[in-house]
Amino acid sequence: MRGNVRGRLRAGCALFALAVSPGLSGCILGSERPALDLDMSASYRAAAKGDADAALPVLDWWRGFRSRELTAVMDAAQTSNFDIAVAIAQLAQADAQVGITGAPLLPTVTGNASAQRDHSGSGGSSVGATGATGVTGVTGGGSSTTTLFSTNITASYMLDFWGKNRAALYAAEENATASRYNREVVTLTTIVTVANTYFEILAAQDQLRVTRENLAAAERILALIKNQFNGGTASQLDLSQQEALVATERAAIPPLEVTLGQNIAALALLVGRAPANFTVHGGSTSQIAVPRVTPGLPSELLYQRPDIREAEAQLASSNFSVEAARAAFFPQIQLTGTTGFQSAALASLFTPGAWFYTLTASLTQPIFDGFLLESELKQAKGVQLQNLQAYRKAVVSAFADVEKALIALQKDTLQERLQKDVVSASRKAFDVAEEQLRGGTVNLITVLQTQQTLFTAENTLVQVRLAKLLAAVSLFQALGGGWTPAGTLVSLAQR
């Protein structure tokens, strides 16, 4: 509908310009659009073969991780997060601004009713005037009292012949559209942050669990070495080294507890809860499944990501702002009409003889304003260029985000599989070393090395699992997080 209106306006302006003056160029609706010049690739370099058939994220993509607690926290965040509430309030403001900007396209009608009484005293000559009727009364030494009743309606309308107000309205509408996309961007960012924070909580719990298990294993070895030291088969150096390892593992627990507590507090804020009233049961990163997602074609990303659509709407708004700034150079035509009734007696106020009307038409043409209009046009063009570059960056950044997430998810998945083998082999070596230590057939240096290798391998495995989960979440975010725009999307080139 909006396109049809704009088309009729363009045609009408063109016909008037041809009829009135070949030099007029004030009808600027549909002025030129800057070239986007985007570098589009046919596929993602890091995508696996066969990924061209997209399996895009579903709307509630976080359910694919198969964690009931994560799903519950996500639902709470979408209804109680403060950032999302702020974005919704900003959207309400943008919608109201559309109404404010569109008001000049409609006539202004005001009503007025008044009763006026004038009295002149007996001190000499006096002149009493009523501006509404133009009647003047002159009295001598006596006094005079006049009464005037009036009611009228005034209507004024600014002809938007050059499209200035309409272009400003379109710019406000595009800003409101950008605010809608911004709400989706904030929502997507919030739920991604929730997922990342929840997985960091699970990783901290895993590391605490591993560290406590390692501490228990190190204490078992320490007890064996103490027995050997008391029996004279172990040196003070062997005992001190094992005591240092036990102390190191014990000292690693408080920082992990700090990380766990701080992440729980951060998650409480994301769902709008006080940390004291918020509890996370958690679990383990090893129990989280990673859903399969294929990215599809890069060209589809322009429709999937709300931040790209927001940048596109901002560019469209700046285009219309340039049109409005250019239209300000042309004359403004104002029509004003007043009609009503005036009478000196209230009983005869609405008789035909009391009726009056006035009609006024005015034309205002800027001549010299200290280059104000020219500077405003240059400013609007500068904003347009800025938004163009921001749009181009948003698109190319989206491609890069997908590539980086794909690479991270592939390599972290591979590293997890390899690290599991490292942990398995290290566990087997430690078990053998502990058994041989009990039998007194192994060097204590070998036992110490196998302990350290196992402890490091287990901690690395937790970190790799966390990195894989974060990479999966990043891929969901890079692909738009399951957000799907309603209706048919129209590209800038078609506007």
C-alpha positions in Angstrom: 0.0 0.0 0.0 2.8 2.4 0.9 4.5 1.7 -2.4 1.3 2.6 -4.4 1.0 5.9 -2.5 4.6 6.8 -3.2 4.2 5.9 -6.8 1.2 8.2 -7.2 3.0 11.0 -5.5 6.0 10.6 -7.7 3.8 10.7 -10.8 1.9 13.7 -9.6 5.0 15.6 -8.8 6.6 14.9 -12.2 3.5 16.1 -14.1 3.3 19.3 -12.1 7.0 20.0 -12.6 6.6 19.6 -16.4 3.6 21.8 -16.4 4.9 24.6 -14.2 8.6 24.9 -14.8 11.3 22.7 -16.3 13.6 23.9 -13.6 11.6 22.7 -10.6 13.0 19.6 -8.9 11.2 19.7 -5.6 9.2 16.4 -6.0 11.9 14.2 -4.6 10.0 11.1 -3.4 11.9 8.1 -4.7 15.2 9.9 -5.1 18.3 7.9 -6.0 19.5 5.1 -3.7 23.2 4.7 -3.0 24.8 1.5 -4.4 25.3 -1.2 -1.8 28.2 -3.0 -3.5 28.3 -6.0 -1.2 30.8 -8.8 -1.4 28.6 -11.9 -1.5 30.0 -15.4 -1.6 28.2 -18.5 -2.9 28.8 -20.6 0.2 30.6 -20.6 3.5 34.2 -21.8 3.3 34.0 -23.7 6.7 30.7 -25.3 5.9 30.7 -29.1 5.4 29.6 -30.6 2.0 25.9 -30.9 1.7 25.3 -28.0 4.1 23.8 -25.9 1.3 20.4 -27.4 2.3 19.9 -25.3 5.4 18.7 -26.8 8.7 18.2 -23.3 10.2 17.6 -22.8 13.9 14.1 -23.2 15.1 12.5 -20.4 17.1 13.2 -22.1 20.5 16.6 -23.4 19.4 17.8 -23.8 23.0 15.5 -26.8 23.6 17.9 -28.7 21.3 20.5 -28.8 24.2 18.0 -31.0 26.1 18.3 -29.2 29.4 15.0 -28.6 31.2 16.6 -26.0 33.6 18.1 -24.1 30.6 14.7 -24.0 28.9 13.1 -22.7 32.1 15.8 -20.0 32.5 15.3 -19.0 28.9 11.6 -18.6 29.3 12.1 -16.5 32.5 14.6 -14.2 30.7 12.3 -13.5 27.8 9.6 -12.3 30.2 11.6 -10.6 33.0 14.8 -9.4 31.5 15.3 -5.6 32.0 17.1 -5.0 28.7 14.3 -6.5 26.7 11.8 -4.4 28.7 13.8 -1.3 27.8 13.8 -2.2 24.1 10.0 -2.7 24.2 9.7 0.8 25.8 11.9 2.3 23.1 9.7 0.7 20.5 6.6 2.3 22.0 8.4 5.7 21.8 9.3 5.1 18.1 5.6 4.2 17.3 4.5 7.4 19.0 7.1 9.4 17.1 5.5 8.1 13.9 2.2 9.7 14.9 4.0 12.9 15.9 5.8 13.1 12.6 2.7 12.3 10.6 0.6 15.0 12.2 1.5 17.8 9.8 0.0 15.7 6.9 -3.5 16.3 8.5 -5.3 19.5 9.0 -5.3 21.3 12.3 -8.8 22.2 13.7 -9.4 24.3 16.8 -12.6 25.5 18.4 -13.0 28.7 20.4 -15.9 30.2 22.3 -15.7 33.5 24.2 -17.8 36.2 26.0 -16.3 39.7 26.3 -17.7 42.8 28.1 -16.0 46.2 27.9 -16.9 49.2 30.1 -15.7 52.8 29.8 -16.2 55.1 32.8 -17.3 58.8 33.0 -14.0 60.5 33.3 -13.9 62.0 29.8 -13.8 60.7 26.3 -12.9 57.1 25.8 -12.6 54.7 22.9 -13.6 51.1 23.2 -12.6 48.7 20.5 -13.5 45.0 19.9 -10.9 43.5 17.6 -13.2 40.6 16.7 -15.8 42.8 15.1 -13.9 45.9 14.3 -16.7 48.0 16.0 -15.6 51.1 17.8 -17.7 53.0 20.4 -17.0 56.6 21.4 -18.6 58.2 24.4 -18.4 61.6 26.0 -18.8 62.3 29.7 -21.1 59.3 30.3 -20.3 55.6 30.5 -20.6 52.8 28.0 -20.8 49.1 28.2 -20.5 46.7 25.3 -20.8 42.9 25.2 -19.6 40.5 22.5 -20.3 36.8 22.2 -18.2 34.8 19.8 -17.8 31.2 18.8 -15.7 29.9 15.9 -13.7 27.1 14.4 -10.3 27.5 12.7 -8.7 25.0 10.4 -5.3 25.2 8.9 -3.5 22.9 6.5 0.1 22.8 5.1 0.1 21.6 1.5 2.8 18.9 1.3 3.3 19.5 -2.4 7.0 18.9 -2.3 6.8 15.8 -0.1 8.8 17.1 2.9 6.3 16.0 5.5 5.6 12.7 3.8 9.3 12.0 3.5 9.7 12.8 7.3 6.8 10.4 8.0 8.4 7.6 6.0 11.7 8.2 7.9 9.9 7.9 11.2 8.2 4.7 10.0 11.6 3.2 9.1 12.9 4.3 12.5 10.0 2.5 14.1 10.8 -0.6 12.0 14.4 -0.4 13.1 13.2 -0.3 16.8 11.3 -3.5 16.2 14.4 -5.2 14.8 16.4 -3.7 17.7 14.0 -5.4 20.1 14.7 -8.7 18.4 18.5 -8.0 18.5 18.3 -7.3 22.3 16.2 -10.4 22.8 18.6 -12.6 20.8 21.6 -11.1 22.6 20.0 -11.7 26.0 19.1 -15.4 25.4 22.6 -16.0 24.0 24.1 -14.5 27.1 21.8 -16.6 29.3 22.9 -19.8 27.5 26.6 -18.9 27.7 26.3 -18.0 31.4 24.5 -21.3 32.2 27.1 -23.3 30.4 29.9 -21.5 32.3 28.1 -22.5 35.5 28.1 -26.1 34.4 31.8 -25.9 33.4 32.6 -24.4 36.8 30.7 -27.2 38.5 32.6 -29.8 36.4 36.0 -28.2 37.2 35.1 -28.2 40.9 34.1 -31.9 40.7 37.3 -32.8 38.8 39.5 -30.8 41.2 38.0 -32.4 44.3 38.4 -35.8 42.7 42.0 -35.0 41.9 42.6 -33.7 45.4 41.2 -37.0 46.8 43.5 -39.0 44.5 46.5 -36.8 45.4 45.8 -37.3 49.1 45.7 -41.1 48.6 49.1 -41.0 47.0 50.3 -38.8 49.8 49.2 -41.3 52.4 51.1 -44.1 50.6 54.2 -41.9 50.4 54.0 -41.1 54.1 53.9 -44.8 54.8 56.9 -45.4 52.7 58.7 -42.4 54.2 58.0 -43.8 57.7 59.3 -47.2 56.4 62.5 -45.6 55.0 61.7 -46.3 51.4 60.8 -42.8 50.4 62.8 -39.6 50.7 61.8 -36.2 52.2 61.9 -34.8 48.7 59.3 -37.3 47.5 57.1 -36.4 50.4 57.4 -32.7 49.9 56.7 -32.9 46.2 53.5 -34.8 46.8 52.5 -32.4 49.6 53.0 -29.5 47.2 50.7 -31.2 44.6 48.0 -31.7 47.2 48.2 -28.1 48.3 48.0 -26.9 44.7 44.9 -28.9 44.1 43.3 -27.6 47.4 44.2 -24.0 46.5 42.5 -24.3 43.1 39.1 -24.8 44.6 38.3 -21.3 46.0 38.8 -19.5 42.6 36.4 -22.0 41.0 33.9 -21.4 43.7 34.2 -17.6 43.0 33.6 -18.2 39.3 30.6 -20.4 40.1 29.0 -17.9 42.5 29.5 -14.9 40.2 28.0 -16.7 37.2 25.0 -17.6 39.2 24.6 -14.0 40.3 25.0 -12.9 36.7 22.3 -15.3 35.5 20.0 -14.1 38.3 20.3 -10.6 36.9 19.5 -11.8 33.4 16.2 -13.3 34.5 15.4 -10.2 36.7 15.8 -12.0 40.0 17.8 -11.1 43.1 20.8 -13.5 43.5 19.7 -14.3 47.1 16.4 -15.7 45.8 17.8 -17.5 42.8 19.2 -21.1 42.6 20.8 -23.1 39.8 21.0 -26.9 40.2 23.2 -27.2 37.2 24.8 -30.5 36.2 27.6 -31.3 33.8 28.6 -30.2 30.4 29.0 -33.8 29.4 25.2 -34.2 29.7 24.4 -31.4 27.2 23.6 -32.4 23.6 24.6 -30.1 20.7 21.9 -29.9 18.0 23.0 -30.1 14.4 22.7 -26.8 12.5 23.7 -26.2 8.9 24.2 -22.6 7.8 22.6 -22.7 4.3 23.6 -20.0 1.8 25.1 -16.7 2.7 22.5 -14.8 0.8 19.8 -16.2 3.2 21.6 -14.5 6.1 20.3 -11.1 5.0 16.8 -12.3 5.9 17.7 -14.3 9.0 19.5 -11.7 11.2 17.6 -8.9 12.9 20.7 -6.7 13.2 21.0 -6.7 9.4 17.4 -5.8 9.0 17.8 -3.0 11.7 20.7 -1.5 9.7 18.7 -1.8 6.5 15.8 0.1 8.1 18.1 2.8 9.4 19.6 3.2 6.0 16.1 3.6 4.5 15.2 6.1 7.2 18.2 8.2 6.3 17.3 8.1 2.6 13.9 9.7 3.4 15.6 12.2 5.7 17.7 13.3 2.7 14.4 13.8 0.7 12.9 15.8 3.5 16.0 18.0 3.8 16.0 18.6 0.0 12.3 19.5 0.0 12.8 22.2 2.6 14.4 24.4 -0.1 11.0 24.8 -1.9 8.0 27.0 -1.0 5.6 26.1 1.8 1.9 26.7 1.1 -0.3 27.3 4.1 -4.2 27.3 4.0 -6.2 28.8 6.9 -9.9 29.1 7.3 -12.1 30.5 10.1 -15.8 30.3 10.4 -18.2 31.0 13.3 -20.7 33.4 14.8 -20.4 36.8 16.5 -23.1 38.8 18.2 -23.6 41.4 20.8 -26.6 39.4 22.2 -26.4 35.8 23.2 -30.0 35.2 22.0 -29.1 36.1 18.4 -25.6 34.5 18.4 -26.5 31.7 16.0 -28.7 33.7 13.6 -27.7 33.8 9.9 -26.7 37.4 10.3 -24.1 36.6 12.9 -22.2 34.1 10.8 -18.8 35.1 9.4 -15.8 33.4 7.7 -12.3 34.2 6.7 -10.0 32.3 4.2 -6.3 32.8 4.0 -3.6 31.3 1.7 0.1 32.0 2.3 3.3 31.0 0.5 6.7 31.1 2.2 9.9 30.7 0.2 13.3 30.5 1.9 15.6 33.2 0.4 18.6 33.4 2.7 19.0 31.6 6.0 22.7 31.6 6.6 23.1 28.4 4.6 21.0 26.5 7.3 19.0 24.4 4.8 22.1 23.6 2.8 24.0 22.5 5.9 21.0 20.4 7.0 21.0 18.7 3.7 24.7 17.9 3.9 24.2 16.6 7.4 21.4 14.3 6.2 23.6 13.0 3.3 26.4 12.4 5.8 24.1 10.3 8.0 22.9 8.4 4.9 26.5 7.6 4.0 27.2 6.5 7.6 24.2 4.2 7.7 25.2 2.8 4.3 28.6 1.8 5.6 27.1 0.5 8.8 24.7 -1.7 6.7 27.6 -3.0 4.6 29.6 -3.8 7.7 26.6 -5.5 9.3 26.3 -7.8 6.3 30.0 -8.7 6.0 30.3 -9.1 9.8 27.4 -11.5 9.7 29.2 -13.7 7.1 32.4 -13.5 9.3 30.4 -14.5 12.4 29.1 -17.6 10.7 32.5 -18.6 9.4 34.1 -18.2 12.8 31.4 -20.1 14.6 31.6 -23.0 12.1 35.3 -23.2 12.4 35.2 -23.1 16.2 32.4 -25.7 16.5 34.2 -28.1 14.1 37.6 -27.9 15.7 36.3 -27.9 19.3 34.3 -31.1 18.5 37.4 -32.7 17.1 39.5 -31.6 20.1 36.9 -32.9 22.5 37.1 -36.4 20.9 40.9 -36.3 21.0 41.0 -34.9 24.5 38.8 -37.8 25.7 41.5 -40.2 24.4 44.1 -38.2 26.4 42.1 -38.4 29.6 41.5 -42.1 29.1 45.1 -42.9 28.5 46.2 -40.6 31.4 43.7 -42.3 33.7 45.0 -45.7 32.8 48.6 -44.6 33.4 47.7 -43.1 36.8 45.8 -46.2 37.9 48.8 -48.4 37.0 51.2 -46.1 38.7 49.1 -46.0 41.9 48.9 -49.8 41.9 52.6 -50.2 41.4 53.3 -47.6 44.1 51.3 -49.8 46.5 53.6 -52.7 45.6 56.7 -50.6 45.8 57.8 -51.3 42.2 57.6 -47.8 40.7 59.6 -44.6 40.8 57.9 -41.8 42.7 58.8 -39.3 40.0 56.8 -41.4 37.6 53.8 -41.4 39.9 54.0 -37.6 40.3 54.2 -37.1 36.5 51.2 -39.4 35.8 49.2 -37.5 38.4 49.9 -34.1 36.9 49.2 -35.3 33.4 45.9 -36.7 34.4 44.8 -33.6 36.4 45.8 -31.3 33.5 44.0 -33.6 30.9 40.8 -33.6 32.9 40.7 -29.9 33.4 41.5 -29.3 29.7 38.6 -31.6 28.7 36.2 -29.5 30.8 37.4 -26.3 29.1 37.1 -27.9 25.6 33.5 -29.0 26.3 32.7 -25.5 27.4 34.3 -24.0 24.3 32.3 -26.4 22.1 29.0 -25.4 23.7 29.9 -21.7 23.4 30.7 -22.2 19.8 27.4 -23.8 19.2 25.6 -20.9 20.8 27.6 -18.5 18.7 26.5 -20.3 15.6 22.9 -20.0 16.6 23.4 -16.3 17.2 25.3 -15.8 13.9 22.4 -17.4 12.0 19.8 -15.2 13.6 18.9 -17.4 16.5 15.8 -18.8 15.0 14.2 -15.3 14.5 12.0 -15.3 11.5 10.6 -12.0 10.1 6.8 -11.9 9.5 5.6 -11.4 5.9 7.5 -10.9 2.8 10.8 -9.0 3.2 11.5 -6.3 0.6 15.2 -5.5 -0.1 16.4 -1.9 -0.3 16.9 -2.2 -4.0 13.2 -2.8 -4.5 12.1 0.2 -2.4 
